[in-house]
Amino acid sequence: MGRLKDKVALITGGSRGMGAAEAKMFADEGAHVVIADILENEGRKTASEIAASGARCVFTQLDVLKASEWDSVIGTVISNFGKLDVLVNNAGVTSRMMLLDTSEPEWDRVMDINTKGTFLGIKAAIPAIRSSGGGSIINISSQMGLVGADYISPQYQASKGAVRLLTKSVAIQYASDNIRCNSVHPAPIETDMTADVRQDPDAFQDMLGRIPMGRYGKPEEVAYAVLYLASDESSFVTGSELVVDGGWTAQ
């Protein structure tokens, strides 16, 4: 029996990277999975791979900044599986520039996708999760939502910090509906988002020097944390942050 047997999970940004690892792990643990992403080709490929393993997985296109598309995605989840138990707000973008180099449009882009997109997802999903008798919302933040740094943009840090506090607000407001909400805070992970740094020898060595364990994390290492929060094993865990950072924030 899988740890998510017969649960229905919606994962944004599930086409590749951490989201794809989460989708595959959830399916292996018995969940029915809906992948929602703006990347259609990659998303359909990932969904097909999961379906080929014998699990039920559907892809649907989603721009996280469009409330109407969120409503459509929730409709897709319900029409295919009849309920929603788990939402993983995984979609997000990064940015690397100092504050004085940051334009207003760039600030808005990162804040909107990372923070407003998460807000819209939670707002759209709560009625469906409530109708299912409760469930779990997991918001992917970052270790940069907990501590400062000199190499990442202020808007990225501000957006991920906002996700952390939004998570706590939701946890308190909807605890009585048996809806749990937690955030996950990864350090650099081996995904497409970090490829540019990993391909730059100097930048890569600088980053490794910031991580006590001396390496980047793997997508599956984050997925295991998300799996725990999605499962009933974490039934008394809400409003918390689960840090998966190789020791970064322990310094």
N, C-alpha and C positions, 0 to 999 in steps of 0.2 A: 504493500500500500504506500503510495507516494505521500510526501509531506503536504502536497497541495491537491490531493485527490478531489476531483470534481469542482474545484474552485475555478472561477472565471476571472482572468486577469487581463487588464489593458495596460500595455507598456508603450509609452511614447518614445520616439527616438530609438525604436527597436530594430531598425534595419541593419545596424552594424555596431561594432564596439561593445560597450557595456550593455546597452539595451538588447542587442542580439544575444549576448551571453546569458542575460537574465531570461529572455524569452525561451531559449533552448533549455535552460535549467528548470524553469517552471514547467515546461512541457514534460520533461523527463520525470518530474515529481507529480505528474498526474493532472496538471492544470489545463484548462482550455484557454488558449491565448489569442488575444487580438493585438497585433502590432499596428501602431499608428505612427506615421512618419511622413515628412515632406518628400523623402527620397523614395520614389515609387519603385524603380527597378530593383534597388537593393532590398527594399522591403518585401517585394513579392518573392525574390530569390530566397530570403531568409525564411519566409513563411512556407515556401514550398519545401525547403529542406526539413523544417520541423514536421510538416504534414507527412513527408515521406517516411519519417520515423514511426508513424502510426498515431501521432497525436493530432488533436484538432487545433488548427491555427489559421487565422484569417488576417489578411492585410487590408488596411484602409488608409487612404491618404489623409493627412492632417497638417494644416498650418496652425500651430498652437496659439497664434495671435487672433484667430477668427472664432468668435464664440459660436457662430452658426455651424462651423465645421465640427466643433466640439460636440454640439447637440447631435449632429449627424453621426458622429463616431459612436456616441452612447447608444443611439438608435441601432447602429450596426451590431453592437455588442448584444443588446437585448434581443434583436431579431434572430441572431445566430445561436445564442446560448441561454436566453431567458432571464439572465441576471448578471450582476457585476459584484464581485467580492473584493477585488484588489485593483488599485490604480497605482502604477509606478510612473511618476513624472520624471522621466529620464532625459528628455530632449533639452538641449542647451547649446550655447556657443561660448567661446572664450575670446579673449582679446589681450594683447600684450603691448602696452604703451604707458608712458607716464601721464600723470594728470594734465600737465600743461600741453601735452601733445594730443589730448583727447578732444575730439570735436563733439558738438552737441548731438549730431546724428549718430555718432558711434556710441555715445553714452546711452541714447535712447534705444538703439538696436539691441545692445546686450541686456539692458535692464528689462526691456519689453519681453524678449524671448525667454530669458531665464526666470524672471519674476512674474510678469503678467501672464505668461503662458502657463506657469504653474498654478496661479490663482484661477485662471479660467478653467483649467482642468479639474481642479478640486470642486469648483462651483458646479460644473456640469455633472460630475460623478456622484456627488453626495446623495442626491435624491435616489439614484439607482442603487447605491450601496445601502442606503437606509431601507429601501424596499426589500433588499435581500436579507435583512435582519442584522446588518452591520458588516464590517469588514476592515480592510487595512489600506491606508494611503501611505505610500513611501515617496518622499521627495529627495531627489539626488541633488545635494548641495556640493560642498567641497571643503577640504581642509582650509581653503582660503576664505570660507565663510566663518572661520573661527579665529584666525590669526592674521596679522598683517604680513606683507612681503614687499620687496623692492623691485620685483621683476614682472609682476602681473598688473593688469590695469585696475584702476580704482573702481571702474564700473563692474568688472567681473567680481571683485571682492564684495562690493556693495550688493550686487544682485544675489550672491550666494549667502551673504549674511541675512538678507531679507527673506530668503527661502527658509532659513533656520527659524526665524521668529514667526513667520507665517505658519510654519508647521506646528509650533507650540500653541498658537492661537486657535487653529483648527482642532487640535487635540482637546483643548479645554472646552471649546464650544460644542463639540459633537460627541463627547465621551458618553453622554446619556443615551445616544443613539447606537451605542456599541460600535462606533467608528473610531478606529485608532489612526493616528497620524504621526509618523516619525521621519527623521531626515538621516541620510547617509552622507558621510563626508570623506570621499576618497582623496588621497594625494595623487600625484601623476600616475596614470595608468597607461599601459601599452595599447593605445587606440589611435585612430586616424587623427584625433584632435591633438595628440602630442607628437605626431610624426615629424613636424618641422624641427622641434627641439631635439628629438632623438637622432635626426640626421645631421645635426650640427655638432661636431665633436666637442667644441669648447662649451657650448651651451649645455650639452648633454652631461658632460663631466661636472659642470657647475651644479646642475640639478641633482645629480647623484650625490653630490657632497652635502646636500640639504636633507637627505633622507637617511636616518640612522641605519636602516637595513641595507642601504647601498644599492638599491635597485628600484625600478618602477614596479608597480603592482600589475597583476594580470586581470583582465576583465572578469574572469571566473571568481577571483578573490572578492571582488565587489558583489558579484551575483550571489555568492553564498550569504553575505550579510543581508542583502535584499530578500533572499529566500526566507531567512529566519524571521524577518519582520512581516513578511506576507503570510507566514504560517501561523497556526494556532499555538505554536511553541512560545510565541511572544504575546500571548493573550493579555498579559498585564503590563505591557510596555507601550506607552504612548507619550507623545510630547518630548521624546528623547532624541539625542543625536548619537548615531553609531559611527565611530571614526575608524576608517580603514586606510591608514596613512603611513605604515612602515615606521612609525615613531616620530613623524614630523612634528606634531603638536606637543610631544612630550618634552621638547627642548626648551 
